[in-house]
Structures are given as structure tokens and as C-alpha cells.
């Protein structure tokens, strides 16, 4: 058996000794992970009792090679019937005939499938279907697919925790969030009828024993402490020690997958007077960033980074992961390039920042703070586009640098400051101004055409008969000019680490009192109608409000309208 696992001279795997149920993490001295004997044995042992396995590898190439390794090893171990195949070859054939990739078709005959982004949708669907139905026992996946594929297994193997970043020409650690997501594919509900982590690792969980009584006491204490923490953080309310009710903060934390300690921190730290610097500090201090790694050689880099940003920290502690998160956020807005592991850490910071800011907007809206809610929405735009609000809005376009944006602003005859200004120019004038190759001009044209151009109209329902203390209904109609396109597509945001769809907010508020009265999130393709309800003031008289339409992705495409309502005296009981 040892002869199956051959390595180049000087490359030997580190022994695999992790014994957490359902999860094996194989770390190797060699950068390129190889299928080791312990890992293969673990997969075989689970296959023999009908327990499927998912193997995560760094790249597409590794997915294919690892599947071939498993196919080869299993063919040597079992000559009569492939051990990872639980269905006859005859029944499998109709599926294999539809597979486009020859190597995938071959590995599937041995009960081993693989998934990566380069496969056709048909190939991916067939592999998923065969694995979910239990026909094949092993599925190898590229690590980037851990988020988009809802497969689960009894065993998950992570083949190495680094990948090769071609842009940096260096090996980079896989994000902690990605690793947790991979591990989450193991031993899910309905896949196993029991969990063994407690009994297999009693010392790790500080268990005094593994009897039913010990487990019951431990779990009871765990539940009680957790509920107490949630109650203190105002995420739940507990009445009579029996009735458990979710509170607003708890629902926000649950919806955006935010820690209860983070949502409590947001609620206690945000005030109506919080400014941009304060929002960034509160955002960076989220507990989601507490495990952001800092190596000794990064401390000086972080110190230089934070001291050269718009909002420098006073006496920054550069070993603090929250200071690092703040520095990486501001570096993103300033378009300061970071490399190596800092680049991968920045990616993690940005992805978390998106949902954290959504939670911040909800917390602010719950308090009814209009100005701060609009400011937090603007910060969401900064994260997507990687720029400051004071920067030229032309930097949202591809191939634009600050020098070119300044040249456009100083254009003789007419200053070009917005995407719409640039789109309205004649082709010859634009080409003369930008001095770019046709391929880059086409990229800019496509981006300009995709920039949101949305017509907003609104109507106050029964606006001539609004009485004090009653509800006001505002009917908003949104219509996008798609200019011949059939769909919107993802946002043009090359500095954001993943593809993103547009999101919008509709907000009604009173600027004089800084009160947010109504808010709704909107997902808009071609046309939408949205109704916003809010309470009229308690006293009669003319009242002025604003209606804001805010994007979470693009800057300078927001719209704001002012409207007035003549509120009449409240109706009396004898009025009929």
C-alpha cells in the first residue's frame, strides 16, 4: 500500500492527526497538496459504511488531479467493483453520455466526481445529482466553490490551507471564512443522526465525563449561558424563564449572520452625531475581525499604512486586528495597493464589511437617525467601488486613474465630472480627450451603458386628506432605462473581491428633526412599485419631507426629492 503514495525527493507529508468528527485538515510541507495514505484511508473507511466524502482542494487543476488519484488508488484496491460507486455501470451510462469533459466521465465510473468553475453547467449538475442521490461516494471541489454548492457529507477533507496567487506570484492562506464554510459541509442535519465531537474530544470542551448525565449538564449550562448572553446584548427577551422572544437587534444579527457581540457593540456605539471616521472605527471593531491574523513582519507595514490614511489612529496598536481591519479598509478607499497575505486579509475584511454595514444601516434605521443612515449607505458605496466620496466619480469607470479624471475635469469648453457627462460626449471628442486604445474605449463605453439610469416618480396616496396622527402612504414607481439590454447584470466594481448585484434603499425622512420615518430595501431590474408607510405628525400644518433613493454600489446615482403635505386636524369621534 505504501507504494501508492510516491513523492518527489525531499517532499514528505506531515502526518494527519486531527480527530474532529467529519473534518480532516491535511496540512503539508509541500505547497501542492497530495493524496496521502492517512487521508485516502479515512475516505475509504467512510465509503465502506456508506458515508460520502467531500474533498476541497485549492485549484481546478488540483480538483482534477486529486480525483484521478482517488480513481487510481481505488482501482488497485478493488478489482471487481469500484468501491466509491454504489450504482451499476449500466444505470450510470445515461448520465456519462452527457458529460462534456472526458476525464470527469472516467472518474465518475469509479464513483469519484469533481467540481470546479471551468466545468459546464450540465457537467456540474450531473455531478451534484449523482452525489446527492448517493450513486457516487466522493466529490472533489475547488475551494472557491465552498460557498455556491449546497452539498453535504459525513466527511470533509481540506487538502491544504494555501493556494497560489498568480497576481502576487506567491502562496497565500485560504481565508478563515472559506475554511469555516468548507468545514460546515460536514455532518449536517439529515446527513448524520448523531454528533460525536463532544464524546471524542471531552478535554477540549472541558467535560468531566462522557456519560449521558455529563453531556446533559454540559449542554444545559451551555444553553443557559448562551441565552443569558443574548438577553444581556438585547437580542432576545426571556419572560418567566420559559418564553423566548426575538428582539430587533437579534433579528438583525441573525439576518446578516452577525455576532451578537458585534450587534450589541453597534447599538451601544452609534449615535446621531457619529461621523465617517466613527463609522469606520465602529465597523473595524466588529468581533468578526478579532481573529484577523497579524504576523510580526506585518506590524511595521500596518503602522505605515494607517499613518498614511485619511483617518489616522492616535497611537495605533499595530498588533490589534481591529486596527489592521481599519487600515485595510482605508487603503482600499485610497487605492493603496497591498500584497501578499495583506491582500487576502483585505479581501476578507471587505467581504465582511458589506454585510456588517447592512447591519449598521438597520441598527441606525431602528433608532430613526436619518443623516447617519444616509452616511452609512454612502460608506457601503465606498466599499464596493474602492474610493472616497471626495474622489472623482469617473474613477468608477475602468482604466481611469486620478490624473485622467483631473484632465477630464479641466476639459476646455465643458468640464467632464460624471459618467453621464462622459457618455453624452461625441465619439471623436471622447477619443481625443481620453487618448486610449479602442479596446479600452469599448470597456468604458460598456461601463457607461451599464451605469444605473433610473426614473423615479412618486405619489402621496389620498394626499389631500391626510390627518394628524394617521398613516401616510407614499407610492413610488421606479423604471430603469436598459437601453435595449434584457437584464442588469453584476455591478462594475473591479476592486471589490467578488461579483455583486445592485441593491437600493428608499428612505423617507424629516431633515429638520433628523428623523428617519420609513425605509425599504429594493432590488430593481426593469420596473418596480414600492409603497412606503409612515405616521403623520400629531399636529396639523404643512410638513416637508425628503424621499431619498440610495444605491449600495454606485456613487452619484442617488436621487433626492422634497415633498410637502398639508396635514389636517385629527378626526374626532363624532365626525362621521
N, C-alpha and C positions, 0 to 999 in steps of 0.2 A: 504493500500500500504506500509506503514512503516514497517509492519511485514515481508516484503520480505527481508529486509536488516538487518540481525542479525550479531552481532559482539561479540567476546569473551569479558568478563568483562574487563573494562579498556581500550579497544581499540575502539576508535571512529574516523571516518574520518574527515579530515579538509574540510570545505565547499569548493565547487568548484565554483570559481567566475571569471574565465578567460573568456573574451568575444571576443577574436580574431577570426575572421571568419575561420571556418574549422578546428580549433585546440583546443582541450581541453587537458590540462595537469593536471592530478589528482595526487596531492602530498598528502601523508598520513603520519600520525604519526606512524602507524603500518608499519613495514618493508614489510610485504607481502600485496600487493595491493588487495583490494576487490571491487567488483562492487557496487558502491554507488547509491543511488536513483537519485541524480542530473545527474550522468553520464549515467545511464540507461535511464532516461527521455530524455536526449539530443539525444541519439541514436534512441529512439522510434519516437521522433518528426521528425527527418530526414527521418526515414523509411516511415512514413505516407505520405510524399510527394515524395517518390521515390528517396531519396538521400542516397546512400550507405555510410557505415562507416567502417573504419579500426581501430582496437584496438590493440595497441602494449603493450605487457607485458614482464616482464624480462626473463622468462624461458619457457621451453617446458611444464613443469607441469602447470604453470600459464595459458598457452595458452589453454590447455585442460579444466582446471577448470573454466576459465572465459567463455568459450564457453558453458559449461554446465550451468553456472549461467544464461547466457542470454537465453538459451533454456528454463530453468525452469521458469524464470520470464515471458517470453513471452507466455508460455503455460497457465499461470494463468491469464494473461491479456486478452488473446484472445482464447476462447474455440473452436470457429468454424473453424478458419483458422489461421495458424501461420503468425504473422504479418511481419516477416522478409523473408517470402517465396513468391516470385512473380510468381511462376510457379506451375502447378498441380503436385501432388504426382506421378501420372502415368507417366508423362514425365520425372520426376526426377529419377524414378526407374532404368532405364538402367545404369545411372551413379553410383547410390548407389550400384548396384550389383558388381561393380568392385572395390569398396573401401575395403582395407585390414583391416583398424583399425575400430573396431566395434563402438567405441564412436563417431568417426568422422561421420560415416554413420548415427548415431542417431541425432546428432546436425544438420546435413545438412537437415534433414526432417523438421526442424523448421527454415530453412533459415540462419543458422549460421555455418560458416566454420572456420577452424583454420589451421594454417601452422606452422610447426617447422622442424628443421633439421632431426628429427627422423622419419618423415613420408617417405613412399616410394615415388619414383618419380611419380608413377602413381597417388597416392593419392594427391600429391601436384598439379599435372597438372589438375586433375579434379576440385579441389577447385578453382584454378585460373580461369579455364574456366567458371565455374558456376558464379563466382563473376564478371568477366569481361562482361559476357553476361547479367548480371542483374537478374539472376534467384534467387540468394541469396543476401541479403542486408548487411550482416555483415561478416567480416573476421577478426579473431583474429590471430595475428602473434607474435612470439617471437621476441624480439628487435634485435637480431643478424641477422634477415632476412630483415632488412630495406634496405640493400644495394642490395640484389640479386633478389628481387621480384618487377617487374615493375607495380604493381597495384596502382591505384589512386582512391580517393574517395572524396566526398564532405566534410566529417567529419573525422578527425583523433583524436583518443583518446590515450594519453600516460598514461598508468596505473602505475605511479610511476617512479622516476628517479634514482633508485638504484637497484642493483642486488647483489646476494650473491656470493662472490668469494670463492670457496672451497679451492683454494690453499692458500689464505690468511686467511681463516676462519673469514671473516668479510664482511660487506656490503660495496659495492663500488659504486661510482657515475657512471652512464652511461656517456660515452664520449659526449662532446658537439657536435662533428661532427655527432655522431649517432642520437642525438636528432634533429639536423637540418635536417638530412636525413629523419627521421620519419615525421617531420612537412612538408617536401616537398612533401609528398604523398597527401596532401590536396589541393583541389580546383585547380587542374592543368588545363591547356588549354584543351578544349573539354569536360571537366567534368562539368564546370560551364560557363555560358555566361557572367558573370559579377563578379566583385570583390567588397567586401563591407568593407574592412579593413579601408579604409580612412574615409568613412562616419560614421562607427561605432566607430571609435577612433580618432576624429578630434584633440583633445588636444595632443595626443601622437605624431601626425605628424605636430603639430604647425599650423593647419589650422585655418583661420579666420572665416570660414563658410563651409557649405557643399553644396552650390549651384553649378550649372554647371560652373559658372564663377570662383568661388573659386577653384574648383577642376582643371579646365583648367589652371589657373595661377600657381597653386602649381606644377602641373605636368610639365608645360613648364619650370619653374625655376629649377626643379629637373633635367630635361634632359639637360638644358643648363649648369648647374654646373657640371654634370657628364661628359659631353663632354669636358668641359674645363679641368677638372682633367685628363682625358685620354690624351688630347693633350699635357698638360704640362709634363706628365710622358712618352711622346714619344710612346704611344701605338696606337694612331691614328693620321692621318693628316686631317685637315679641310681646304678646299680650297673654297674661295668665299662664305663662310658661308653656303654652300649647299652641296658640295661634300665631303663625308666622306670616307676615305681610311684607311684600317688597316696597321699598320707598323709591323716590325718584332717582337718587344717586345710585342705588343698587341696580335699577333698570338701565341706567345709562352705562354703568360699568359692565353689565352683562352684555348689552347690545354691541358695544365696541370692544369687548374682550379686554377690559382694562382692570388692573388690580384694584381691590377695594382700598388699599392704602394710597394708591395714586388718586383715585376719585375723591377720597377724603382730603388729600393734600390740595387738589384743585379747588375744592369747595371752600376750604379754610384760607387759602392764599389769595385767590382772586378777589378784587374789589372794583367798584365802579371807576376808580382812578388809576387802575393798572395801565401802564403804557407798554409800548413794544418791547423794551428791554425786560420789563417784568414778565410779560407773557413768555418770552424765550427762556428766562430763568426758571419759571414755574414748569414749563414744558420739559426742560432738560433735567429737572429734579424728579421726574417721574420714576417710580421704583422699577419700571421696565428697563431703565438704563443702569440699574445698580450693578449688574453683572458684566457690564462692558469691560473687556479686558484691557489692562494697561501694562505694557512691558517696560522695564527700566529704561530702555533706549528711546521710548516714546515720550518720556516726561519733558525733555527739552523741546521736542517738536511741538507738543501741546502748548507749552508755555509761549513759544514764539507765535503759534497760531492764534491763541486767544488774545495776545497783546497787540496783534495787528488787525483785529477785527473792529467793527463799528462800535460794539458794546464790550469794552474790555472789562475783565473782572478785577476787583480790588484784591490784591494778594491771593491770586488763584492757587489752589492746592491741586497741582497737576497730576497727583495720584488719585484724584477723585473722579470716578467715572462720569459723574454728572457735569463736571467742568469739561471733560472730554466731549461729551454729547453737545454741550453748548458751543464749544469751539468748532466742532464738525458741522453743526447747523449753520453757523455764521460763515464758515469757509465756503459752504455750499452756496449761500446767498451772494457772497463776494466773488464766486467763481475762482477761488484759490484751489489749485489742483493739489490733491494729496494722493500718495501712492502706497503700495504695499498693503499691509494689514489695515492701515488707516482708511484706505479706500473701501475695503469690505466692511469695516466698522461704520463708516459713514453711510453706506447703503442700508445697514440695519437700522441706524438712527433715523434715516429718512422714512423708511417704511413704517416704523413705529410712530413717527411724528404725525403721519397722516391720520391714523385713527385716534391718536391722543388729542389732536386738535379738533377732530369731530366731537370728541367727548367734552373738550373745553367749551366749544360753542354751545353744546346742550346745557352744560352747567351754568354758563353765563345767561343763556336764554331763560332758564328756570328762575333766575333771580331778576329777570326783566331789565337787564342793563343793555340799552340799545347801542351806545357808542362802542363799548368793549366787545360786543358781539360782532359788529361790523369789522373791528380791528382784527379779531381772531380769524375771521373769514379771509381777510387780506393776508394774514400770515400763512394760511393754508395755500393761497396762491403762490407765495414766495417759495414754499417747499416744493411745489410742483414745477415751477419754472426756473428755480435756482437763480434768483436775482433779488435786489432790494427794490422797494417801491420808488425810490428816487432815481433809479436807473432808467435809461431809455426803454420804452416799451417795444422798440424794434428788436431788442435782444431776445425776444421770444421767437424770432424767426431763425431758421438755420443759416449758418455761415456768417452771422452778424457778430462783430466784435465792437467794443466801445468806440474805437476810432472810426469805424464805418458809420455807426449810429450818430456820432458827432458830425461827420461830414454830411449826413442826410439832414440833420437839424439846421446846419448852416447853408443848405442848398440855396443858391441865388434865385430870387423870384418867389419861391414858396418853401417854407420850412416843412420838411417831412418828419413828423414826430410819431405818427401812429401807423398801425398796419393798414388802416383804411386809406390814409394819405398815400402810402406806397402803392396800394392796389389801384388807386384812381389815376396814377400817372400813365402817360402814353408809354408804349413798349420801348421806343427809341430813347425817350428821356430817362426811363428807369435803367436801361442798359448803360447809358452814358454816365449816369450817377454812380452806379454800383461797380462798374468795371469788373464784371465777373464772367467766368465761362458760362456757356449756355446751360450746361448741366446744373450748375449751382443756381442760375436764374430760374430754372424749372422747379428746383426744390423750394425756392422762395415763393414762386407762384402757387404751387400746390398748398403750401402752408397758409398763404393769404386766403386762398379759396376755402380752406377748412376753418378759418377763424370764425367764431360764432357771430352770426348776423341775425339777431332775433328781434322780431317786432312784438312789443308788449302793449296791450290795451287793457283797461280795467273799467269796471262799472260798480257803483255802490247800489246794492240791491235795495229798492224802495228808499232811495236816498233822501226823498223829500218828506219822509215820515219817520225819521229817527228820533226816538225819545230818550231822555236821560235814564241811565241805568239799564237800558235794553241792549241786546246784542246787535252789532253792526256786521253785515256780510259784504265782503268785497270779492267780486268775481273777476279773476284775472285770466286773460287769454294770451297764450304765448304761441308764436308761429315762427319757425326758423326758415330762412331762405337757404335752401340746399343747393341752389344753382345747378339743377339737373342731377345732383347726386341722389342715390337711393337711401343712403344711411350716413350717419355721422362719423363713425369710426373713432379710434382712440385719440387722445389728446396729443398734440405735438409738444412733447416735453423731453428732449433728448437727455437732459440732466437728471431726470427722475429715474430711479433704478428699474422700473417695470412699467409695462403698458397700463394706461389708466383711462377710465371713461370719465366724461364730464359729469359734474354734479352742480346743482344750483340751489340757492336759498331764496325764498320770497319772505320779506320781512316788512311788517307794519310797525311804525313807532311814532313816538312823540318826542321831537328833538328838544323842546323846551324843558320837559321834565326828564329827558334821557330815559324814557320808559319804552321797553320793547313790549308790544301788545300782542303780536301774533307772528309765528314763524312756521314755515313748511319747507321741507326738502323736496326738490323736484328733479326728476330725470326726464330730460326732454330729447325727443328725436325730431319729429316734424312739427307736431302741434299738441298742445295740452291746455286744459282748462282747470284752474285751481281756485278753490274757494277758501278765503281766509275769514275767520270769525273772531271778533274782539268786542269788548264791552265799551259802550258809550260812557262818557263821563257822567258823574252823578248830578251835575248841574247843567242847566240849559245854556245855550250860547253857541257861537261859531267856534269850531275847533279845527285846527290844522294838523295834518298828519303827513308822514312820508311813507312811500312804498319803495323799497329797495329790492332790486333783483341782482343777486351776487353770485358770481361763479367761483367754484373751488379750484379752478385750474388755470384759467387765463386771466391776465390783468388788463385793465382798461376796456373791458367789455361789459362792465357793470352798468346798471341803469338805476336812476332815482327819480321819483316823481313826488310832487307835493299836491295834496288834495285837501279840500276843506269840506266840513259837514256842519250844517246848521242844526244843532241839537235842540229839540223842542222840550217843553216841560214834561215831566213824567206823567203818565196817565194815572188818574185817580180811580179808586174802586167804583165810584158812582158814574164814571164815564163809560158809556156803552155805545 
